[in-house]
Amino acid sequence: MKRLHIADTHEVRSGEVTDIYFVRTEEILKVRHLNEHVCMEVFLKSFPDESYRWGVFAGLEEVCTLLEGRPVTVYAVPEGTVFRPKIPVLVIEGNYLEFGEMETAILGCLCQASGISTRASRFRVAAGDKGLLSFGARRIHPSIAPMVERAAYIGGCDGVSTLAGARLIGEKPVGTMPHTLILIVGDTLTATLAFDEIIEKGIPRIALIDTFQDEKFEAIHVAEYMKERLSGVRLDTPRSRRGDFRAILVEVRWELDLRGHSHVRLVVSGGLGVEDVLDLKDAADAFGVGTQISSAATLDFSMDIVEIGGKPIAKRGKDSGRKSVLRCRSCMRDYVVPYGQTHACECTGVPEPLLVKVIDSGKIVCKLPAPSEIRNRCLNELSLLKKDAPAREFLCL
């Protein structure tokens, strides 16, 4: 059987996806007997969009998988941390030849996972307290779907749609029904009744109401038959047929409420962006977001030497020397200072170290938290940063 065009964990840990110039560098250093002890920092050079003001750090658990067993020591900000540019988010110490070949893979894990978590966090802010579901697995390579959905969950999504992604985050998969079911069964009501009859009772009954007819009349039809058993209706109307989507939602809500179906939630999906969610959140109860999260731009992390043999050194444009990152929890200001130094905060709070040791001489020495704990950290830090600012203003839109 042919295999998918992917590298498995063993191949990645073995350096099979390393850029060739690192392999050639290792060859030269070995011949010259230059296995120097170095300190390398990972920091964000820039965001992918000028409206971004923060990122959500993700991918650390996979980096631990890559480096476990190698004689290195690693410090990092906790996964799920909301951070700003130009602070070291990860520090690696060790002889260069023990881990240098992993730079490509380390950056790949951090850049993509953090990009997805950051985009998901923007949708979380836009949606407020409304439901937010990750529906983007069909827009990415299936082999990385679990990673993408974990990162989306960390950034603020309430649930994910694939079996493997849900298993990874320790939750049940979420989803309604596809147009395929309605097309094959023949009509929306018959498909919804079949779903209600066959699918286990703990699964919410959410009818997809835009396959054949006007959304308002389909919603009324299904609600009149299903009554209290109907949890919600989903509108997935394509942009080419949508018209004023907000007006459609308001109309459907009015007609359902008028007939005593105020319990029926309105779930919206179909090519939604952050602006769409901001515009629709007062008319909808939940959002299913796919492409905009799963295809999020990566965060542009860089990994650079800042010390060799304990002496400060760095390429131009990069501050040399190992650093400490301090955060004041009272006002959420961050300070980057020479390693071991302290810094007073402008408020009355006391800045505390943000980097924690995660690997010591190849052994993982910290508890790797569950995805739900990481997500809670992210949401808590977002709320501290946002305070009372309106969502649009906080998102700089």
C-alpha atoms as one frame of an Amber mdcrd trajectory, in Angstrom:
protein
   0.000   0.000   0.000   1.257   3.454  -0.879   1.774   5.831   2.043   0.714
   9.416   2.445   3.322  12.025   1.621   4.230  12.693   5.236   7.117  12.181
   7.640   6.315  10.187  10.769   7.586  11.012  14.270  10.663   8.797  13.902
  11.659  10.438  10.616  11.255  13.924  12.075  13.252  13.058  15.214  15.928
  11.535  12.975  16.386  14.791  11.090  14.821  13.691   7.816  12.976  17.003
   7.421  15.990  19.131   8.306  17.113  21.830   5.875  20.216  20.576   4.077
  22.351  23.535   5.166  22.113  22.331   8.779  23.351  18.895   7.703  26.300
  20.499   5.895  26.977  22.727   8.908  27.146  19.661  11.157  29.544  17.962
   8.766  31.906  20.943   8.849  31.713  21.355  12.638  32.465  17.666  13.207
  35.511  17.744  10.942  36.753  20.905  12.681  35.913  19.503  16.159  33.737
  22.525  16.961  30.937  21.134  19.105  30.410  24.383  21.003  28.072  24.832
  23.959  25.495  27.377  22.845  22.374  29.140  24.036  19.698  29.645  21.374
  16.527  31.696  21.654  13.258  31.450  19.752  11.447  34.753  19.354   8.800
  36.227  17.079  10.119  38.591  14.437   6.768  39.844  13.184   3.080  39.039
  12.937   1.475  38.037   9.626  -0.975  40.949   9.735  -0.558  44.541  10.862
  -3.735  44.332  12.968  -2.209  41.650  15.203  -1.034  42.787  18.616  -0.560
  39.454  20.383   0.135  35.793  19.691  -0.820  32.553  21.443   2.121  30.219
  22.047   1.429  26.636  20.946   3.420  23.608  19.822   5.579  23.224  22.934
   4.488  19.643  23.639   5.662  18.569  20.184   8.981  20.361  20.696   9.400
  18.333  23.882   8.803  15.195  21.815  11.544  16.277  19.415  14.130  17.092
  22.099  13.414  14.497  24.778  16.448  12.257  25.256  18.918  14.760  23.822
  21.409  16.273  26.306  19.912  19.752  26.260  18.129  22.035  28.710  15.036
  23.896  27.547  13.120  26.807  29.015   9.841  28.069  27.563   6.828  30.207
  28.275   3.914  27.891  29.149   1.869  26.690  26.205  -1.232  28.847  25.812
   0.611  31.993  26.920  -0.549  35.156  25.192   2.618  36.990  24.198   3.843
  40.020  22.293   6.638  40.183  19.686  10.367  40.113  20.382  10.319  38.258
  23.676  12.132  34.900  23.841   9.405  32.231  24.022  11.819  29.279  24.121
  15.489  28.888  25.076  17.693  25.856  24.356  21.100  25.254  25.971  23.490
  22.489  24.979  26.271  21.480  22.649  25.164  22.551  19.194  25.721  19.196
  17.505  23.312  17.557  19.952  20.283  19.494  18.693  21.147  21.780  15.773
  19.582  19.487  13.197  16.211  19.953  14.930  15.932  23.693  14.224  13.774
  23.244  11.121  11.356  20.909  12.874  11.219  22.984  16.071  10.342  26.134
  14.173   7.833  24.270  12.008   5.986  22.978  15.072   5.916  26.346  16.818
   5.222  28.558  13.801   2.202  26.658  12.518   0.565  25.673  15.808   0.984
  29.200  17.203  -0.390  30.714  14.001  -3.537  28.609  14.266  -3.978  29.264
  17.994  -3.523  32.975  17.434  -6.126  33.091  14.662  -8.536  31.040  16.779
  -8.036  33.482  19.667  -9.076  36.354  17.408 -12.274  34.510  16.537 -12.788
  33.828  20.245 -12.582  37.538  21.034 -14.919  38.362  18.142 -17.488  35.733
  19.188 -17.542  36.811  22.827 -19.558  34.298  24.827 -21.127  32.701  21.744
 -20.197  29.157  20.682 -17.143  28.692  18.463 -16.458  25.411  16.657 -13.493
  24.330  14.520 -14.711  22.972  11.163 -11.494  23.325   9.157 -10.161  19.772
   8.829 -11.225  19.454   5.194  -9.059  22.425   4.230  -5.735  20.905   5.351
  -3.750  17.713   4.894  -5.450  14.979   6.967  -2.210  13.918   8.635  -1.941
  17.226  10.494  -5.652  17.643  11.289  -5.242  16.593  14.957  -2.468  19.152
  15.482  -4.521  21.874  13.811  -7.619  21.113  15.848  -5.648  20.975  19.108
  -4.169  24.389  18.324  -7.611  25.768  17.423  -8.997  24.472  20.718  -6.115
  25.986  22.689  -6.797  29.346  21.038 -10.427  29.366  22.129 -12.604  27.067
  20.022 -15.159  25.217  22.138 -14.986  22.010  20.115 -13.483  20.324  17.050
 -15.050  18.172  14.364 -12.740  15.194  13.714 -12.497  11.994  15.701  -8.707
  12.142  16.045  -8.683  15.840  16.913 -11.309  15.377  19.616  -9.441  12.389
  21.043  -6.248  14.444  21.240  -7.905  17.220  23.253  -9.899  14.812  25.420
 -13.323  15.995  24.237 -16.166  14.624  22.111 -16.234  15.664  18.441 -18.872
  18.205  17.463 -20.864  18.622  14.278 -24.357  18.694  12.815 -25.186  17.043
   9.486 -23.889  17.561   5.932 -25.841  18.548   2.843 -24.992  15.054   1.565
 -27.341  13.433   4.071 -30.221  15.697   3.089 -29.606  15.222  -0.640 -29.516
  11.439  -0.348 -32.476  11.163   2.052 -34.500  13.591  -0.041 -35.485  16.546
   2.163 -34.467  18.405   5.300 -37.232  17.212   7.612 -36.854  13.540   6.695
 -33.097  13.748   7.226 -33.531  15.466  10.604 -36.089  12.890  11.760 -33.747
  10.078  10.695 -30.913  11.724  12.630 -33.161  11.989  15.670 -34.213   8.342
  15.409 -30.821   6.768  14.794 -28.096   8.903  16.400 -27.487   8.494  20.146
 -29.632  10.702  22.328 -26.824  12.737  23.902 -25.953  14.360  20.572 -27.685
  17.738  19.997 -30.260  17.693  17.179 -29.177  20.544  14.903 -30.835  20.666
  11.482 -29.097  22.060   8.397 -31.769  24.245   6.796 -30.382  25.695   3.558
 -30.126  22.705   1.197 -33.305  23.128  -0.866 -35.625  25.827   0.464 -35.708
  29.250   2.094 -34.060  29.129   5.524 -37.033  30.648   7.336 -39.557  28.126
   6.078 -37.228  25.163   6.566 -36.537  26.271  10.154 -40.255  26.588  10.916
 -41.020  23.228   9.275 -38.377  21.320  11.223 -39.114  23.069  14.521 -42.857
  22.364  14.280 -42.188  18.631  13.898 -39.216  18.263  16.275 -40.452  20.692
  18.951 -38.333  20.465  22.129 -36.079  17.788  20.629 -34.606  20.326  18.203
 -31.520  21.981  19.708 -30.693  24.262  16.825 -30.623  24.991  13.125 -27.501
  25.621  11.069 -27.272  28.095   8.222 -24.386  27.323   5.872 -25.605  29.483
   3.002 -22.861  30.190   0.416 -22.004  33.824  -0.208 -23.345  33.616  -3.780
 -26.874  32.943  -2.416 -26.659  34.599   0.949 -27.780  38.179   0.426 -27.968
  39.995   3.745 -27.000  37.142   6.046 -27.680  39.089   9.201 -31.200  39.925
   7.999 -31.830  36.229   7.311 -30.766  35.327  10.844 -32.959  38.025  12.376
 -35.907  36.813  10.305 -35.414  33.155  11.271 -35.084  34.127  14.935 -38.304
  36.141  14.807 -40.323  33.359  13.209 -39.051  30.681  15.593 -39.658  32.819
  18.677 -43.134  33.748  17.474 -44.061  30.058  17.383 -42.642  29.183  20.784
 -39.258  27.831  19.644 -36.997  30.302  21.424 -34.878  27.376  22.665 -33.676
  26.646  19.117 -30.158  28.016  18.652 -28.919  29.560  15.404 -25.590  28.110
  14.261 -23.805  29.893  11.414 -21.066  28.533   9.130 -19.759  28.916   5.598
 -16.577  30.886   4.887 -16.769  33.084   7.975 -14.054  35.614   8.806 -13.452
  37.570  12.004 -15.375  40.557  10.608 -18.365  38.313   9.817 -18.463  37.031
  13.379 -18.301  40.577  14.751 -21.200  41.593  12.503 -23.366  38.540  13.231
 -22.766  37.711  16.874 -25.821  39.573  18.164 -28.029  37.550  15.793 -26.412
  34.088  16.070 -25.750  31.689  18.936 -22.724  29.803  17.601 -20.238  29.870
  14.753 -18.554  27.084  12.840 -15.278  28.363  11.381 -13.180  26.341   8.971
 -10.699  27.709   6.457  -9.953  30.963   8.274  -8.588  29.041  11.268  -7.091
  25.906   9.724  -5.234  27.858   7.018  -4.050  30.596   9.375  -0.777  32.258
   8.479   2.162  30.966  10.482   3.857  33.122  13.091   7.347  34.069  11.943
   9.536  32.688  14.724  13.319  32.776  14.458  15.865  30.646  16.345  19.206
  32.309  16.961  22.409  31.792  18.915  22.872  34.406  21.658  25.774  32.800
  23.575  28.685  30.534  22.695  30.741  29.071  25.520  28.956  31.349  27.983
  29.964  34.513  26.107  27.378  36.838  24.532  27.293  36.802  20.738  24.571
  37.235  18.133  24.029  38.097  14.502  23.285  41.717  13.659  19.784  42.828
  14.509  19.606  40.425  17.459  20.477  41.285  21.085  23.222  39.001  22.360
  23.301  37.242  25.702  20.812  35.036  27.475  17.770  36.893  28.793  15.054
  36.692  31.410  11.435  37.460  30.555   9.385  39.000  33.365   5.631  39.510
  33.403   3.599  41.654  35.749   0.319  39.826  36.301  -1.322  42.986  37.577
  -1.020  44.913  34.314   0.254  42.187  31.912   3.374  44.167  30.945   6.403
  42.126  29.880  10.057  43.032  30.405  13.086  41.461  28.709  16.248  41.908
  30.799  19.740  40.353  30.951  19.547  36.914  32.516  18.987  36.965  36.254
  18.174  40.664  36.505  14.907  42.096  37.816  12.805  45.031  36.698  10.323
  47.255  38.523   6.900  47.629  36.943   5.142  50.909  36.231   2.209  49.708
  38.325   2.342  48.337  41.878   2.716  44.728  40.701   5.915  42.702  40.870
   7.073  41.163  37.552   7.729  37.412  37.741   9.779  35.087  35.500   7.760
  33.853  32.530  10.189  31.237  31.183  10.089  27.885  33.014  12.359  24.877
  32.686  10.684  22.121  30.678  13.633  19.844  29.818  16.726  19.262  31.947
  19.567  17.269  30.336  17.115  15.548  28.010  14.472  14.737  30.625  11.065
  16.439  30.653  10.844  17.961  34.136   7.539  19.831  34.007   3.980  18.591
  33.878   2.665  18.883  30.347  -0.850  20.233  30.941  -3.998  18.908  29.317
  -5.320  20.893  26.336  -8.230  22.120  28.468  -5.768  23.624  30.986  -3.788
  25.265  28.188  -7.003  26.685  26.719  -8.006  28.088  30.112  -4.635  29.829
  30.406  -5.118  31.410  26.987  -8.671  32.581  27.711  -7.709  33.969  31.108
  -4.786  35.948  29.700  -6.919  37.263  26.835  -9.494  38.522  29.332  -6.768
  40.241  31.381  -5.404  41.955  28.294  -8.770  42.899  26.863 -10.316  44.183
  30.093 -13.298  46.320  29.061 -12.145  47.185  25.550 -14.718  46.548  22.774
 -13.871  43.460  20.718 -13.320  45.363  17.472 -11.001  47.837  19.189  -9.064
  45.037  20.924  -8.656  43.271  17.576  -7.500  46.551  15.983 -10.098  46.240
  13.218
